[in-house]
Amino acid sequence: MSDFTGFFRRLRALVYKEFLQLSRDNSSLLLGIALPLVLILLIGYGISLDVKNVPTAVVLEDTSPTAQDSVSFLTGSDYFDPRYVTSMKEAELLMEQRKADVILRIPPDFTQKLEHGEAKIQAILYGVETTTSMTVQGYLETGLASWLEARQGSTHGAVIVTRMWFNDANTSSWFFVPGLIMLIMTIVGVFLTAVVMAREWERGTFESLFVTPVQAAELILAKMIPYFCVAMAGMLLCLVAGHYLYGVPLRGSIILILAVSMLFLIVALGIGLVISALTKNQFNACQLALLVTFMPSVMISGFLFDMHSQPIVIQIVGQLFPTTYYLVLLKSLFLSGNNFPLIIKNSLALVVYAVLFLGLAFHITRKRVEE
């Protein structure tokens, strides 16, 4: 009986000690409580596979009441955000600027051919977002069928002829390969740098170098260059594999693809250096890198989910992460070509992030060494 009582006394003491130690370990509490809470809120309320509020450019080349009524299912729908334009040229410009995911064209002979049961509506879909495009196509066909049923009691008489832009093969690999490149660059740039540098902080080897004549900026740059080279080598392998194994086109300039990748890599390396300097611990660095870079890269950058369909709050949060801008650049350069207004806008955002994180990395590293 005394052994049994002693067992529980020791067990209670050990459990108390572990809880006390856990309460002092903010990283474990973050991983065990905060991360699951963030994920369940993000997935439950913010991430949806439903496609809603799709920006739609409508070109009414037939302005008759019948033609206007044929697209009435767009107005007031949760699934479409229609914008009526006067010409195909204007609609194409909206799609190139990423302000429209669909162009719906009502030809000038629509009403006339509808009377003979031969009417056609052209739908041009933004093929870079393959899954979204196929879903939108289904929505359009259902909407037109409902209109025909209400008008003449039959779903026959008009059809939607679809065309996919920027993804002639209509394959999801064209959509995922740019995203995979973004993930690889993030993993190498942030995770590898943060964990390896945190290990040096942990062992004291990094701080010991500051007793030499080497300056802080020189040391940090020397640490960045090898990882920069490794990541760019991986990037080149991904380019070759994506193009020759999966047939992903390179419609934009290869020089621009490499340039924006180098720019994003500088951002990623800066984030990794900041994380390692803040944590000085491999385990904590890994957790923090997972929380602030990898999870947002997968969930709210546009890699898996079309951000146009997400709540406005999630769209705003997604714009806070540099991976979102890099992914937009990759998709544009791979699949649609050199859209310079888009390239300049997103590249400037990456420049701001690069200056911010490199500046933070130099400041925090110098401060930690002085302490």
Salt bridges, closest charged atoms under 4 A:
GLU18 OE2 - LYS17 NZ 2.56
GLU61 OE1 - ARG105 NH2 2.96
ASP101 OD1 - ARG98 NH1 2.41
ASP101 OD2 - HIS308 ND1 3.33
ASP109 OD2 - LYS113 NZ 3.42
GLU129 OE2 - ARG98 NH2 3.31
GLU129 OE2 - LYS331 NZ 3.22
ASP168 OD2 - ARG251 NH2 3.17
GLU200 OE1 - LYS223 NZ 2.85
GLU207 OE2 - LYS280 NZ 3.41
ASP306 OD1 - HIS308 ND1 3.63
